[in-house]
Amino acid sequence: MQSVKLQSRMEAVQSPIVQVIGDLIRQVPGTISLGQGVVHYGPPREAIEAARHALGDAATHEYQDGTGIPILVERLTGKLKRENGIDVGRGTRLMVTAGANMAFVHVVLAITEIGDEIILPVPFYFNHEMAIDMAGCRTVRVPTDAHYQLRLDAIRSAITARTRAIVTVSPNNPSGAVFSEASLREVNALCSERGLYHIADEVYEYFTYGSARHTSCGSFAGAQGHTIAIYSLSKAYGFAGWRIGYVTYPEHLQSAMMKAQDTILVCAPVVSQVAAAAALDVGRPYSTPHVHELAEIRDVVLHELESLAPLAEVPAADGAFYVLLKVNGEIDAMAVAERLIREHKVAVIPGPAFGMTDGCYFRVAYGALQKATVTEGIGRLVAGLRAIVGEGQLTKSSN
Ligand SMILES: Cc1ncc(COP(=O)(O)O)c(C=O)c1O
């Protein structure tokens, strides 16, 4: 009998870091997780009621149109026009997917051949790199500046004959940076000039603080033919488990996108789509008080972490619900993350998952917990880093 060949394309793909850290957290009860990028609130009541009602409708239990059920498509079309300046139907298509991650996978499959390259500014969202690797493509990492803002020179010089797309995530996971409108316009224009797609992940569009504003890349003049914009209900509506995301893309990708959708998903879960339509009826005001609350938590987080100077720095983070802490010194981030859990009962995500391999970085997520718990967690983080890094023992060579 022949043994099964165990090698697969997945060997080249990084392991889901949230699960790796989650396993460690489970070993240490009482750990406060500043790890996973989720919000602490659930969906609007109206969405839950709509889902309950939908259970009695036969159509809920059947396959539906792959692009999305009509009522949700209509609600999203209105939202995209009003809030994002995107005209669905005029050369731009819309598809509802089971979350924004799936939209990204579909897009990568739709626009590449094996061996093609996609440019990701570092730090990147790990599932983007994972999707690119899985598709048999190559991630080309380009640096950002000291404030995690885009560096157009680095992006421009990374373009080769195999480049298919440039990805921007703003507001950013993991840095919390909100990219300047000017830099996003430049990326979009560069893509147009070089025949590339601009994939704009805008799932944190509602999560900006102070004077920072979200920029909708699909609204730029001339963007229509090469811009792909990805959105999600997971954060804005506390919808993570319902799995609803959506993506707008140029008309010419419709056939390729439908092939991916039909094979991978057929259609997004219908009951979730019904709930999503009801959530969109409530609209952006649902997230507004939550964003205000997050702004207060963010102030606490920044204030506490600033006290770590000069041991560590936190560059400005005006969006999402993350900060990317830079710890000064030659220290192994994974080893420190493990000790923070085991010895100080607080979890953060180490930088290498986001491509930050040069230096010691940790993503701190503050969206999932109530203010008091975050404050306690940050206290543990500050004390833990002082104790561990202050020791100066965990050098890179010691792991
Ligand atoms: C930048 C970014 N894109 C996409 C996603 C995934 O969203 P969804 O739950 O809709 O798949 C996340 C989730 O953390 C994210 O941070």
The ligand as an ORCA input file, in Angstrom:
! r2SCAN-3c Opt
* xyz 0 1
  C      -7.841     44.187      6.988
  C      -8.838     43.098      7.155
  N      -9.453     42.613      6.073
  C     -10.355     41.624      6.179
  C     -10.678     41.083      7.404
  C     -11.633     39.944      7.457
  O     -12.956     40.353      7.552
  P     -14.134     39.318      7.417
  O     -14.532     38.917      8.791
  O     -15.206     40.073      6.716
  O     -13.637     38.152      6.611
  C     -10.075     41.563      8.551
  C     -10.394     40.971      9.873
  O      -9.727     41.147     10.845
  C      -9.120     42.588      8.424
  O      -8.483     43.068      9.494
*
